[in-house]
Amino acid sequence: MDLKTYLTTRAAEVDAALDIFLPKAKERPATIHSAMRYCVFSGGKRLRPVLCLAAAEACGGDVENALAPACAVELMHTYSLVHDDLPAMDDDDLRRGRATCHIVYGEGMAVLCGDALLTEAFAVLAQTPVTELYAARDFISELALTGGSRKLIG
């Protein structure tokens, strides 16, 4: 399989998994779930989660077992973009050619959307199957460290 096909195939798998993991847009409270889906399914390349899947494959792991961590990384990434676009931060009106979350849903809902995506990342990560090498706490502490003040936020 060539690189372009690999990236496209894996990105589609990630999208399908994200669709299952995330609440449906009309599920109550519908506005927040609609905003979350608007942001997550905004047309990104899914490079981060695809790299997670590729790393699992390279180490002899099962791609199916790596889907939850890959999706958790994508949810954290999306949360960071939603918050970064806010008026108090970069004040961007567009992301990937589409109106940003705060433009479509309002600033308060965008803050809540980012918060919900971050929280959902940990809920999705908690669904990672336990392996012989890693316990759930290993996955959780790694995501918390990389998303915290010492890395992403810092």
VEXDREN-2710 file (C-alpha; in Angstrom, 1 decimal):
% VEXDREN-2710
k/r/px/py/pz
1/MET/0.0/0.0/0.0
2/ASP/1.4/3.4/-0.9
3/LEU/1.6/6.3/1.6
4/LYS/-1.4/8.2/0.2
5/THR/-3.6/5.1/0.3
6/TYR/-2.4/4.3/3.8
7/LEU/-3.2/7.8/5.1
8/THR/-6.6/7.9/3.4
9/THR/-7.6/4.4/4.6
10/ARG/-6.5/5.0/8.2
11/ALA/-8.1/8.4/8.3
12/ALA/-11.4/6.8/7.3
13/GLU/-11.0/4.3/10.1
14/VAL/-10.4/7.1/12.6
15/ASP/-13.4/9.0/11.3
16/ALA/-15.6/5.9/11.7
17/ALA/-14.4/5.3/15.2
18/LEU/-14.9/9.0/16.1
19/ASP/-18.4/8.8/14.8
20/ILE/-19.1/5.9/17.2
21/PHE/-17.2/7.4/20.2
22/LEU/-18.8/10.9/20.0
23/PRO/-22.4/11.5/21.1
24/LYS/-24.7/12.0/18.1
25/ALA/-25.5/15.7/17.2
26/LYS/-29.1/15.5/18.3
27/GLU/-28.4/13.7/21.6
28/ARG/-29.2/16.0/24.5
29/PRO/-27.8/18.5/25.1
30/ALA/-27.9/18.8/21.4
31/THR/-26.1/22.2/21.0
32/ILE/-22.9/21.0/22.6
33/HIS/-22.9/17.7/20.8
34/SER/-23.5/19.4/17.5
35/ALA/-20.7/21.8/18.2
36/MET/-18.3/19.0/19.1
37/ARG/-19.1/17.1/15.9
38/TYR/-18.9/20.3/13.9
39/CYS/-15.3/20.8/15.1
40/VAL/-14.2/17.2/15.0
41/PHE/-15.5/16.5/11.5
42/SER/-14.2/19.7/10.0
43/GLY/-12.1/18.1/7.3
44/GLY/-8.7/17.6/9.0
45/LYS/-6.1/15.1/7.7
46/ARG/-6.1/13.1/10.9
47/LEU/-2.4/13.0/10.8
48/ARG/-1.9/12.6/14.6
49/PRO/-4.3/9.6/15.0
50/VAL/-2.9/8.0/11.9
51/LEU/0.6/8.3/13.3
52/CYS/-0.7/6.6/16.5
53/LEU/-2.0/3.7/14.4
54/ALA/1.2/3.5/12.4
55/ALA/3.3/3.4/15.6
56/ALA/1.1/0.6/16.9
57/GLU/1.6/-1.3/13.7
58/ALA/5.3/-0.6/13.7
59/CYS/5.6/-2.1/17.1
60/GLY/3.6/-5.2/16.3
61/GLY/0.4/-3.9/17.9
62/ASP/-3.2/-4.3/16.8
63/VAL/-4.6/-1.3/15.0
64/GLU/-8.0/-2.1/16.5
65/ASN/-6.6/-1.8/20.0
66/ALA/-5.0/1.5/19.0
67/LEU/-8.1/3.2/17.7
68/ALA/-9.3/4.5/21.1
69/PRO/-5.9/6.2/21.9
70/ALA/-5.7/7.5/18.4
71/CYS/-9.1/9.1/18.7
72/ALA/-8.3/10.5/22.1
73/VAL/-5.3/12.2/20.6
74/GLU/-7.5/13.7/17.9
75/LEU/-10.1/14.9/20.4
76/MET/-7.4/16.6/22.5
77/HIS/-6.0/18.2/19.3
78/THR/-9.4/19.5/18.3
79/TYR/-10.1/20.9/21.8
80/SER/-6.8/22.8/21.5
81/LEU/-7.8/24.3/18.2
82/VAL/-11.2/25.3/19.4
83/HIS/-9.7/27.1/22.4
84/ASP/-6.9/28.6/20.3
85/ASP/-9.4/30.1/17.9
86/LEU/-11.3/31.9/20.7
87/PRO/-11.3/35.8/20.8
88/ALA/-9.2/35.7/24.0
89/MET/-6.5/33.7/22.2
90/ASP/-5.8/34.0/18.5
91/ASP/-9.3/35.3/17.6
92/ASP/-9.6/33.3/14.3
93/ASP/-12.8/33.4/12.3
94/LEU/-11.9/30.5/10.0
95/ARG/-10.3/27.1/10.4
96/ARG/-9.7/24.9/7.4
97/GLY/-11.9/27.2/5.4
98/ARG/-14.9/26.9/7.7
99/ALA/-16.2/29.3/10.3
100/THR/-14.7/28.5/13.7
101/CYS/-16.7/27.2/16.6
102/HIS/-17.2/30.5/18.4
103/ILE/-18.4/32.1/15.2
104/VAL/-21.0/29.4/14.6
105/TYR/-22.0/28.6/18.2
106/GLY/-21.0/31.6/20.2
107/GLU/-18.0/32.1/22.4
108/GLY/-19.4/30.5/25.6
109/MET/-20.5/27.4/23.7
110/ALA/-17.0/27.2/22.1
111/VAL/-15.4/27.2/25.5
112/LEU/-17.8/24.4/26.6
113/CYS/-17.2/22.5/23.4
114/GLY/-13.4/22.6/23.9
115/ASP/-13.8/21.5/27.5
116/ALA/-16.2/18.7/26.5
117/LEU/-13.8/17.5/23.8
118/LEU/-10.9/17.4/26.3
119/THR/-13.0/15.4/28.8
120/GLU/-14.3/13.1/26.1
121/ALA/-10.7/12.4/25.1
122/PHE/-10.2/10.8/28.5
123/ALA/-13.5/8.9/28.3
124/VAL/-12.5/7.5/24.9
125/LEU/-9.0/6.7/26.1
126/ALA/-10.4/4.7/29.0
127/GLN/-11.9/2.3/26.4
128/THR/-8.5/1.2/25.3
129/PRO/-8.1/-2.5/25.7
130/VAL/-5.5/-3.5/28.4
131/THR/-2.3/-5.0/26.9
132/GLU/0.5/-7.0/28.4
133/LEU/2.7/-4.0/28.2
134/TYR/0.5/-1.1/29.3
135/ALA/-2.1/-0.6/31.9
136/ALA/-4.9/2.0/31.5
137/ARG/-3.1/4.4/33.9
138/ASP/-0.1/4.4/31.5
139/PHE/-2.3/5.7/28.6
140/ILE/-4.1/8.2/30.9
141/SER/-1.0/9.6/32.4
142/GLU/0.7/10.0/29.0
143/LEU/-2.3/11.9/27.5
144/ALA/-2.5/14.1/30.7
145/LEU/1.2/14.9/30.6
146/THR/1.3/15.7/26.9
147/GLY/-1.9/17.8/27.1
148/GLY/-0.9/19.7/30.2
149/SER/1.2/22.7/31.3
150/ARG/4.5/20.9/30.6
151/LYS/3.6/20.3/26.9
152/LEU/0.6/21.3/24.9
153/ILE/-0.7/24.1/27.1
154/GLY/2.8/25.2/28.2
END
